[in-house]
Amino acid sequence: MASRAAAMPWLPVLHDAADTAHYLGGLATSHELWLARSEQGALLGFVAFDADWIDHLYLAPTAQRQGIGSALLDLALADGRPRQLWCFAGNTSARHFYEARGFQLLEQTDGAGNEERCPDVRYRYPGRPATGG
């Protein structure tokens, strides 16, 4: 929630901390979920994805611009599959981040299809040969 508030202060807050925690807790059953933590155990960020979509990539405001987001995104893309994601149109930092990493803009909407009713954009990563072992 702190990440969204810092990056998108204009975004309506529709869910409280308890609702958000419940929703995020359920991601582990339907998504691959990777967490980044500090040496002291503080949560720095996370990525949640499935075979076709990156559904969430968030970083704590103090963890940005340290390579953590890139490392989490690399985990989501390591299998080489193409993936899509939605991003709010006004989140220019995130848009630059994804575009710099090869995501291509596919669609822009007026936000009628998301619960915040804020304009958003859909990106697609074209895929690459898998990395890792």
N, C-alpha and C positions, 0 to 999 in steps of 0.2 A: 504494500500500500504506500510506503514511503517512496518507493521508486516511481510509481505512477504519479504521486503528488508532486514530486520534484521535476519530473520530465514533462508532465502534462497537467499543470495546475488548473487549466480550463476544462478538464475532463470531469463530467459529473461523477460523484461518488454514489454508487447505487447499492453497495453492499458494505456492511460493517465488518470489523476484523474477524468476528466469529464466523460469519458466513463465508468470508474469503478463506479462512483457515480450513473450514470443512470442505469447500470446493477443492482447494489445493491438495488436501489430504487424499482425496479420491483420485487424483491424477495418476498416482502410482499403480493403480489397477488397470488403467487404460492407455498409459503412455510410458515411454522410457523417460526417466526423470533423473537428471544429474544436478547435484548441488556443488557449489563452490563455498568453501569455508575458510576462515582465517585460521592461523595456527592456534588461536585461543578457542576456536569452535564457533565463532560468530558466522551467521549465514551472510555470504557476500553476494550470492546470486544463484539463479537456477535456470535450467532449460528443460522444457517438456515437449516431447515430439513423438510422432508415430511414423509409420512407413511413408506417409505422404505429406504431412504438415508439421511445421514448427508452430505449436500453439502458444507457447509462452517463452520468453527470454527476458528476464528481469535482473537488474543489478541494484544493489544498495547504492544510494547516491555517492557514498564515500568510496565505492569500489570501481567507479567508472574510470575509463581511460588508463587502465592498468593491464590490459590484455586479458582480463578475466572473461569478458563478453566474447572476445574472439575465440578463446579456448573452449567455452561452452558451445558456441556455434560450431566449431570444428568437430566436437563430439557428435552433434546432431547430424552433421554432413559426412561423417567418416565412412559410412557405408557406400558413398558415391551416388545414392539415389537422388533423383530430382525431388525437391520439396517446395511447398508453397507456404506462405504466411500472410497474415493480415497485419497491417500497421495503421495507426491513426494518421491521417494525412498531415495533421499539425505537429506530429512528433518528428521534427526535421532532423534531430540528432540520430534517431533510430533509422530514419530513411537513408541518411548519408552512410551510416554504418553498413546497412544491408547492400546498398548500391556499390559501395567500395569493395564488397566481397563477392560481387558477381550476380547479385539478385537483379532480376529484370522486372520492371513494372508491367503488369498485365491489365490492371483494372483500377479505376477510381470510382468511388461511390459517394453519394450524398449522406451516407450514414443511416439511411432508412432501414437497413438490414441488421444493424447492431443495436444492442440494448441501450447504449449511451446516446444513440442518434447523432453521432459525430462522424463527419466525413472520414472515410478510410481508403486504403489502397491495398491491393493484393499484389504480392511479389512471387516470383518463381525463380528458384535456383535450378539451373539446367542439369546439374549432376556432373560427376567426374569419376574416374577410376577410384575404387575403394582404397582407403589407407588403413594402416594398422594390420594386426595379425589375427 
